[in-house]
Amino acid sequence: MKDFYFLLISLILSSCTSADSEFYEFDPRAIGDDQVFLSDIASDIKYIPLDNSIPVNRFIDIAFGSNDIIISSADIGLLRYDLAGKLLNRIGSIGRGPSEYTFYMYFGRDNRTGNVYNLSDRNKTIKVFSKEGHLVRDFKLNEVATPISAIIFFNSNIFIQLDMQFDYNDFEWIVCDTFGQVLKTQKRHLPKFSANISGTGRPYIFDNRITYYNTWTDTIYSVDKDFQEKPIITVKPGDHRFPRDYVPIDHIFQKKYFGITKLIETRRYFLFKYYYQGYTMAFVDKKTWRTSKFQYEWDESVGGHPISGMVNDFDSGSWFLPNYYYSWEGDEYLIGIQYPYQIIARAASKEFKDSNPIVPSKKLEFEKLAASLKETDNPVLVLVRLKD
């Protein structure tokens, strides 16, 4: 069955060679040397310092609404801010009580009502909170196997992605209503197996569809508003792809195999954030399939965080590493995170002082930002508005 699947994909790909074809074959070994700089994609940049009411550590996820931001932070839980970075309220809290949770990695929000759906424990409990942080109700996902790798709110329902690394999941994903009733399932694409690494990339919503990556089929799938699925991108076959088996720890640390850590989509680009013999983010033009890239470094200490990224020639500020996408009133934004000590160090550097950015006035704004921060302040959100 496995061989048949890859033969089918190969036959489809062989018939899709133009830039207008449905399929694109991504090969991390063949990415060219074209570098992408911030000025290539940016029309503006904005910094949002998060207020210091509650000290925030490592970010897990961010969800933007029309007038607020919800952040899940390690050891803190779910927090809600306005678009200027002012803390509005907590959403629940960490613990084992009725309005508390022990998990807060996977949540989705209904932008119509503001309700937040949080996978709250190992017992597959979804707790629903109002945007003001009050518990609305909870329910169990009794028909869903574990582990769950992501949940997102889509088309008035909850899309639940399951992890394919274990042999007891029958489905790639499940859709349920807002009370836990299963409405739709997608059978897994490969026979059951077990592995020691996770094999699914977090899904995202763009253009009224869900897109997600499955490491084991090396395929990116699109799910429409009626929850009909089709493959849209594959990873070129080769020894760079993960085996469906135990992977030695030294191979993981050496980045011997290709793994996507983040997929982002804009009107113009697919963004692949991945590791393979190092860390890279590739921009793939959706019309021409031309690629450009930048490489970045990652601090492998506990929790991990980036220590470099795309060269910022727009305002000469700190490097930029996109992690999230946001669209509002026709404008598109890529969002990254900077820590105050990084901003302060950059503003004090000789390289910054001698720089000549594309937008000199923005350099002055960056200097003022650095002067307003203390190294112990909360992180700063970096919003880059994309060119049309």
VENUR-V13234 format. One record per residue. RES is the residue in one small letter. SS is DSSP state (~ for helix, > for strand, _ for the rest). PSI is psi in degrees with one decimal (999 if undefined). BURIAL is + if it has 24 or more other ideal C-beta (glycine too) atoms within 12 Angstrom, else -. Layout:
# VENUR-V13234
((RES,SS,PSI,BURIAL) (RES,SS,PSI,BURIAL))
This chain:
# VENUR-V13234
((m,_,-42.2,-) (k,~,-45.4,-) (d,~,-37.8,-) (f,~,-40.8,-) (y,~,-49.2,-) (f,~,-30.4,+) (l,~,-42.1,-) (l,~,-46.9,-) (i,~,-42.1,+) (s,~,-41.2,-) (l,~,-40.5,-) (i,~,-45.1,-) (l,~,-37.1,+) (s,~,-21.7,-) (s,_,0.6,-) (c,_,86.2,-) (t,_,-11.7,-) (s,_,163.6,-) (a,_,-15.4,-) (d,_,2.4,-) (s,_,159.0,-) (e,_,-33.3,-) (f,_,142.9,+) (y,>,135.1,+) (e,>,113.3,+) (f,>,127.7,+) (d,_,104.4,+) (p,~,-17.8,+) (r,~,-13.5,-) (a,~,12.2,-) (i,_,129.2,+) (g,_,-170.8,-) (d,_,2.6,-) (d,_,122.7,-) (q,>,143.2,-) (v,_,132.3,+) (f,_,160.3,+) (l,~,-37.2,+) (s,~,-18.0,+) (d,~,-27.7,+) (i,~,-18.2,+) (a,>,139.6,+) (s,>,-15.5,-) (d,>,162.7,+) (i,>,141.3,+) (k,>,142.2,+) (y,>,133.3,+) (i,>,97.8,+) (p,>,130.6,+) (l,_,134.6,+) (d,_,163.0,-) (n,_,19.9,-) (s,_,-42.0,-) (i,_,120.6,-) (p,_,129.0,-) (v,_,135.0,+) (n,_,-126.4,-) (r,_,132.3,+) (f,>,140.2,+) (i,>,-45.9,+) (d,>,160.3,+) (i,>,138.3,+) (a,>,121.3,+) (f,>,136.9,+) (g,_,-170.0,+) (s,_,-26.9,-) (n,_,16.9,-) (d,>,172.0,+) (i,>,132.9,+) (i,>,130.9,+) (i,>,134.5,+) (s,>,128.6,+) (s,>,138.8,+) (a,_,132.2,-) (d,_,2.8,-) (i,_,-46.0,+) (g,>,-147.8,+) (l,>,128.1,+) (l,>,146.7,+) (r,>,129.0,+) (y,>,157.2,+) (d,>,177.8,-) (l,_,-2.9,-) (a,_,-0.5,-) (g,_,7.0,+) (k,_,131.9,-) (l,>,127.1,+) (l,>,-46.7,+) (n,>,161.1,+) (r,>,155.3,+) (i,>,104.0,+) (g,_,-162.0,+) (s,>,165.5,+) (i,>,133.4,+) (g,_,-167.4,-) (r,_,15.7,-) (g,_,-179.9,-) (p,_,-39.5,-) (s,_,23.6,+) (e,>,169.9,+) (y,>,153.5,+) (t,_,-18.6,-) (f,_,145.3,+) (y,_,22.4,+) (m,_,-32.9,+) (y,_,111.3,+) (f,>,156.0,+) (g,>,157.2,+) (r,>,143.8,+) (d,_,105.1,+) (n,_,-14.7,+) (r,_,-47.7,-) (t,_,-20.5,-) (g,_,-5.7,+) (n,_,145.5,+) (v,>,128.8,+) (y,>,111.4,+) (n,>,127.7,+) (l,>,110.3,+) (s,_,-15.1,+) (d,_,179.2,+) (r,_,-10.4,-) (n,_,17.0,-) (k,_,41.2,+) (t,>,126.1,+) (i,>,123.5,+) (k,>,130.7,+) (v,>,122.5,+) (f,>,146.5,+) (s,_,163.2,+) (k,_,-21.4,+) (e,_,-6.0,-) (g,_,6.0,+) (h,_,141.6,-) (l,>,127.1,+) (v,>,-48.1,+) (r,>,174.6,-) (d,>,162.1,+) (f,>,160.0,+) (k,>,144.5,-) (l,_,71.3,+) (n,_,-28.0,-) (e,_,8.3,-) (v,_,130.0,+) (a,_,167.7,+) (t,_,163.8,+) (p,_,151.0,+) (i,>,133.4,+) (s,>,-15.5,+) (a,>,151.1,+) (i,>,141.7,+) (i,>,152.1,+) (f,>,125.8,+) (f,>,128.2,+) (n,_,43.6,+) (s,_,15.0,-) (n,>,175.6,+) (i,>,121.0,+) (f,>,121.6,+) (i,>,117.4,+) (q,>,134.6,+) (l,>,153.1,+) (d,_,128.8,+) (m,_,5.6,+) (q,_,-13.4,+) (f,_,158.4,+) (d,_,12.0,-) (y,_,7.7,-) (n,_,124.3,+) (d,_,-14.8,-) (f,>,149.1,+) (e,>,-45.0,+) (w,>,161.8,+) (i,>,143.3,+) (v,>,130.2,+) (c,>,164.7,+) (d,_,-175.0,+) (t,_,9.0,+) (f,_,7.5,-) (g,_,3.5,+) (q,_,124.1,-) (v,>,130.1,+) (l,>,-29.5,-) (k,>,143.0,+) (t,>,152.6,-) (q,>,115.6,+) (k,>,148.1,-) (r,_,149.6,+) (h,_,-18.1,+) (l,_,158.7,+) (p,_,159.1,-) (k,_,144.7,-) (f,_,173.1,+) (s,_,144.8,-) (a,_,167.6,+) (n,_,13.4,-) (i,_,156.7,+) (s,_,149.9,+) (g,_,22.3,+) (t,>,142.4,+) (g,>,146.1,+) (r,>,131.4,+) (p,>,160.8,+) (y,>,163.4,+) (i,>,128.7,+) (f,>,135.0,+) (d,_,42.7,-) (n,_,38.1,-) (r,>,158.1,+) (i,>,139.6,+) (t,>,137.5,+) (y,>,161.7,+) (y,>,135.8,+) (n,>,113.2,+) (t,_,-36.0,+) (w,_,-27.5,+) (t,_,-6.9,+) (d,_,46.0,+) (t,>,141.9,+) (i,>,128.8,+) (y,>,149.0,+) (s,>,134.3,+) (v,>,121.2,+) (d,_,-177.4,-) (k,_,-19.6,-) (d,_,8.8,-) (f,_,38.9,+) (q,_,131.7,-) (e,>,146.7,+) (k,>,149.7,-) (p,>,143.3,+) (i,>,-25.2,+) (i,>,141.4,+) (t,>,161.3,+) (v,>,132.5,+) (k,_,135.6,+) (p,_,153.9,-) (g,_,177.7,-) (d,_,-6.9,-) (h,_,-10.5,+) (r,_,147.0,+) (f,_,137.4,+) (p,_,152.5,+) (r,_,69.9,+) (d,_,-174.2,-) (y,_,133.0,-) (v,_,123.3,+) (p,_,142.9,-) (i,~,-38.7,-) (d,~,-31.0,-) (h,~,-34.5,-) (i,~,-47.3,-) (f,~,-30.4,-) (q,_,-4.8,-) (k,_,44.1,+) (k,_,-31.4,-) (y,_,154.8,+) (f,_,128.7,+) (g,>,131.5,+) (i,>,126.6,+) (t,>,-20.1,+) (k,>,133.7,+) (l,>,132.4,+) (i,>,143.4,+) (e,>,137.2,+) (t,_,-179.2,+) (r,_,-29.8,-) (r,_,-31.1,+) (y,>,153.0,+) (f,>,132.0,+) (l,>,122.4,+) (f,>,112.8,+) (k,>,117.7,+) (y,>,166.3,+) (y,>,137.4,+) (y,_,105.9,+) (q,_,43.2,-) (g,_,-170.8,-) (y,>,133.6,+) (t,>,148.6,+) (m,>,123.7,+) (a,>,136.9,+) (f,>,121.9,+) (v,>,116.6,+) (d,>,125.3,-) (k,_,-17.4,+) (k,_,-42.0,-) (t,_,-15.0,-) (w,_,14.7,+) (r,_,145.7,-) (t,>,147.6,+) (s,>,166.0,+) (k,>,169.5,+) (f,>,153.2,+) (q,>,151.1,+) (y,>,166.9,+) (e,_,154.1,-) (w,>,129.2,+) (d,>,116.1,-) (e,_,5.8,-) (s,_,177.0,-) (v,_,128.2,-) (g,_,-45.5,-) (g,_,142.7,-) (h,>,153.7,+) (p,>,148.6,+) (i,_,7.7,-) (s,_,172.4,+) (g,_,-150.7,+) (m,>,138.5,+) (v,_,127.5,+) (n,_,91.7,+) (d,_,5.8,+) (f,_,-53.0,+) (d,_,5.7,+) (s,_,15.6,+) (g,_,-163.6,+) (s,_,158.5,+) (w,_,161.5,+) (f,>,131.1,+) (l,_,104.8,+) (p,_,134.6,+) (n,_,-21.3,+) (y,>,162.0,+) (y,>,144.1,+) (y,>,138.3,+) (s,>,134.9,+) (w,>,124.3,-) (e,_,42.7,-) (g,_,-14.3,-) (d,>,145.7,-) (e,>,142.5,+) (y,>,139.9,+) (l,>,142.1,+) (i,>,132.8,+) (g,>,179.9,+) (i,>,134.8,+) (q,>,143.6,+) (y,_,144.3,+) (p,~,-39.6,+) (y,~,-31.0,-) (q,~,-40.8,+) (i,~,-44.1,+) (i,~,-43.4,+) (a,~,-39.2,-) (r,~,-45.7,+) (a,~,-27.1,+) (a,~,-7.6,-) (s,_,151.9,-) (k,~,-36.9,-) (e,~,-43.8,-) (f,~,-46.2,+) (k,~,-31.6,-) (d,_,-0.4,-) (s,_,157.3,+) (n,_,85.3,-) (p,_,168.1,+) (i,_,-37.4,+) (v,_,93.0,-) (p,~,-35.0,-) (s,~,-30.3,-) (k,~,-27.0,+) (k,~,-40.7,+) (l,~,-39.6,-) (e,~,-38.0,+) (f,~,-40.4,+) (e,~,-43.2,+) (k,~,-40.2,-) (l,~,-49.5,+) (a,~,-39.9,+) (a,~,-23.2,-) (s,~,-8.9,-) (l,_,153.2,+) (k,_,151.1,-) (e,_,-26.3,-) (t,_,1.9,-) (d,_,166.2,+) (n,_,161.2,+) (p,_,164.6,+) (v,>,129.1,+) (l,>,136.2,+) (v,>,116.4,+) (l,>,118.2,+) (v,>,115.2,+) (r,>,129.9,+) (l,>,152.1,+) (k,_,152.4,-) (d,_,999,-))
